[in-house]
Amino acid sequence: MKIKHLPFVAGMASLALILGAYSFEHIGGL
């Protein structure tokens, strides 16, 4: 079992979530 790429996937998912929330907040602010 390779769990070395698991943190990378979790990091990418969290990054996409934060980026999406940030852009959504900016669009809502405008």
Beta strands, then each sheet from edge to edge (+ up, - down):
end
